[in-house]
Every structure is written in structure tokens, then in C-alpha cells.
Amino acid sequence: MRADARHNRLRILEAAAETLAAGDTSLKSIARRAGVGQGTLYRHFPTRESLVLAVYGEEVEELVSAVPHLLSALCPPLALRTWLQRMLDVGACTPEFADAMSTAGGVLTEQCRQAYQPLLEALSALVEANEKAGTIVPGTTAEDVLLLLGPLWRVGGHHERRDRSGRLLEVLVRGLCPSGAAQVAESGQ
């Protein structure tokens, strides 16, 4: 990447972080704040989701890198539940991340799929571990799980969100992993 292109990308990411933090999700506002045209923004980030996931790259990387440790330390249903709770926690702190993730379970264009690929692969590893253990409903995909998880980011006000989303997450995991429900319950989660 040329130096000027690298510079534009960094300016877009900085502007996006500031703009999103201020509650404005307009790509036009982000481009204006970065001092670039919308075409330049779209060359670097072809979709809103790719921009949002790049802004929250550190959180995405933490979610992705947590999977091997979770799978080695916990039973597959509990590893899945723990990872999904972490994802919900990120979304609770950053509504634009939650909005971007809510779309991940639907039909994705190839450009969107590329943006989500690291998270989809991480979640797929958790789903496959549960399938191998016989604890998840056969045929479940990472996209299915994200589609089911989407509404949990919209639960209640700030104070009740964690308790209620935790209960609903428990219902979700018990539905996905009916034969692993006892393992999750025994863990005290």
C-alpha cells in the first residue's frame, strides 16, 4: 500500500472511531471528518461492517484468539457460552459493533463475508467442537448462532441488560446444545 493510501486508511479509522463514539454512524460524516471523499472511504472499507470491524479490530482479535484457550480449558458447550457472553459484552459497550454483528447471521455479500471471516471462523471452531462432542443440534452453523444472538444485544436498559441477556443467552445455549446443558449448569454459569 502506498504511503498516501496508508495515511488515508489511518485517518478514516481515527475519524470512524471518533464519529462512532459520538453516536453518528453515517459513512458520509466519517469521510468528511477524515478529510477524504466517500470513494476513498469505500476503496478502503467497501461495507459499513468492514469499517466497524476494523475500528474494533482489537476486540475482534481478542475474541478470535480466545477460542483455542476456551476449547482447551472448558467443555465445548461452556466454551461456546463463554465466548458468546464475551461477544455480547463487547456489543453492550459498543452499539455499532452489536449492530454490525446483528447482520452477520443473515445473507452476506462476499465483501461482508470477508469482513466477518475471522469471527465466523472462530465461532465455527466452537460450533464444530460441539458437533464433534455431540452436544449441539446437528447442522448448526456459525451464521445460525449469530442470527439467534442478534436480538440479545437489544435487551433492556443498561442496568438490566447483563442479567437479562445472560438469562436469554443461557436459553439460547441450552437450545443449541441440549445434550451439553447439564455440563453448562454444573459449571455454575
C-alpha positions in Angstrom: 0.0 0.0 0.0 1.3 3.4 -0.9 2.2 5.8 1.8 -0.7 8.2 1.0 -3.2 5.2 0.9 -1.9 4.1 4.3 -2.3 7.6 5.6 -5.9 7.8 4.3 -6.7 4.5 5.9 -5.4 5.6 9.3 -7.3 8.9 9.0 -10.5 7.0 8.2 -10.1 4.6 11.1 -9.4 7.5 13.5 -12.3 9.5 12.2 -14.6 6.5 12.3 -13.7 5.8 15.9 -14.4 9.4 16.9 -17.6 9.6 14.9 -19.0 6.2 16.1 -18.2 7.1 19.7 -20.2 10.3 19.2 -23.2 8.2 18.1 -23.0 9.1 14.4 -22.9 6.1 12.2 -23.1 8.0 8.9 -20.3 7.0 6.5 -20.6 10.4 4.9 -19.8 12.0 8.3 -16.9 9.7 8.8 -15.5 10.5 5.3 -15.9 14.3 6.0 -14.3 14.0 9.4 -11.3 12.1 7.8 -11.0 14.7 5.1 -11.5 12.1 2.3 -14.1 11.5 -0.3 -16.7 8.8 0.0 -15.0 6.9 -2.8 -11.7 6.8 -0.9 -13.6 5.5 2.2 -15.3 2.8 0.1 -12.0 1.8 -1.5 -10.6 1.1 1.9 -13.8 -0.2 3.5 -16.3 -1.5 1.0 -19.0 -2.0 3.6 -20.1 -0.4 6.8 -19.4 -3.7 8.6 -15.8 -3.9 7.3 -15.2 -0.4 8.7 -16.8 -1.1 12.1 -14.9 -4.3 12.5 -11.7 -2.6 11.6 -12.3 0.1 14.2 -12.9 -2.6 16.8 -10.0 -4.7 15.5 -8.5 -5.2 18.9 -11.8 -6.5 20.3 -12.2 -8.8 17.3 -8.7 -10.1 17.7 -9.3 -10.8 21.4 -12.5 -12.8 20.5 -10.7 -14.8 17.8 -7.6 -15.5 19.9 -9.7 -16.6 22.9 -11.2 -19.7 21.1 -8.2 -22.1 21.4 -7.8 -21.4 25.1 -11.6 -21.8 25.8 -11.7 -25.1 23.9 -8.7 -26.4 25.8 -9.9 -25.3 29.2 -13.7 -25.8 29.1 -16.2 -28.4 27.8 -17.5 -27.4 24.3 -20.9 -26.1 25.4 -19.4 -23.9 28.1 -16.6 -22.7 25.8 -19.4 -21.6 23.3 -21.4 -19.9 26.1 -18.4 -18.1 27.5 -17.3 -16.9 24.0 -20.8 -15.7 23.2 -21.0 -13.8 26.5 -17.8 -12.1 25.7 -19.2 -11.1 22.3 -22.3 -9.8 24.0 -20.2 -7.8 26.4 -18.3 -6.1 23.5 -21.6 -5.3 21.8 -23.1 -3.9 25.0 -20.2 -1.4 25.3 -20.2 -0.6 21.6 -23.6 -0.5 20.0 -22.2 -0.1 16.5 -20.3 -3.4 16.9 -23.6 -5.0 18.0 -25.4 -3.6 15.0 -22.7 -4.9 12.7 -22.8 -8.3 14.3 -26.6 -8.5 14.1 -26.3 -8.5 10.3 -23.7 -11.3 10.4 -26.3 -14.1 10.7 -28.2 -13.0 7.6 -27.4 -13.4 3.9 -24.0 -11.7 3.4 -22.4 -10.3 0.3 -18.9 -11.6 -0.4 -17.5 -8.2 0.8 -19.4 -8.5 4.1 -18.4 -12.2 4.5 -14.7 -11.2 4.2 -15.1 -8.6 6.9 -16.7 -11.2 9.2 -14.4 -14.1 8.3 -12.2 -14.1 11.4 -15.2 -14.1 13.7 -17.1 -16.6 11.6 -14.1 -18.9 11.7 -13.7 -18.6 15.4 -17.4 -19.3 16.1 -17.3 -22.2 13.6 -14.5 -23.8 15.6 -16.7 -23.6 18.7 -19.7 -25.0 16.8 -17.6 -27.8 15.3 -16.2 -28.7 18.7 -19.7 -29.1 20.0 -20.8 -31.1 16.9 -17.8 -33.4 17.4 -18.8 -33.8 21.1 -22.4 -34.5 20.1 -23.6 -31.5 22.2 -25.1 -29.3 19.5 -28.0 -29.6 17.3 -26.6 -31.2 14.1 -26.2 -28.9 11.1 -25.9 -25.8 13.2 -23.7 -23.1 11.6 -21.8 -20.1 12.9 -24.3 -17.9 11.0 -27.2 -19.6 12.7 -25.7 -18.8 16.1 -25.1 -15.2 15.2 -28.7 -14.8 13.8 -30.0 -16.2 17.1 -27.7 -14.0 19.2 -28.6 -10.8 17.4 -31.7 -9.8 19.4 -29.8 -10.2 22.7 -27.9 -7.0 22.0 -31.2 -5.1 22.1 -32.3 -6.3 25.5 -33.4 -3.8 28.1 -31.8 -0.8 29.5 -28.2 -0.6 30.6 -28.7 -1.8 34.2 -30.8 -4.9 33.4 -29.0 -5.8 30.2 -26.3 -8.0 31.6 -28.7 -10.1 33.8 -31.4 -10.4 31.2 -29.1 -11.1 28.3 -27.3 -13.6 30.5 -30.5 -15.5 31.1 -31.5 -15.4 27.5 -28.0 -16.5 26.4 -28.5 -19.5 28.8 -31.8 -20.3 27.0 -30.0 -20.0 23.6 -27.1 -22.2 24.6 -29.4 -24.8 26.1 -31.4 -24.8 22.9 -28.3 -25.1 20.7 -26.6 -27.7 23.0 -29.4 -29.7 24.6 -27.1 -32.6 25.5 -24.5 -30.2 26.8 -26.9 -28.3 29.0 -26.0 -30.3 32.1 -22.3 -29.5 31.6 -23.1 -25.8 31.5 -25.4 -26.0 34.5 -22.8 -27.9 36.5 -20.3 -25.1 35.9 -22.5 -22.6 37.7 -22.9 -20.4 34.6 
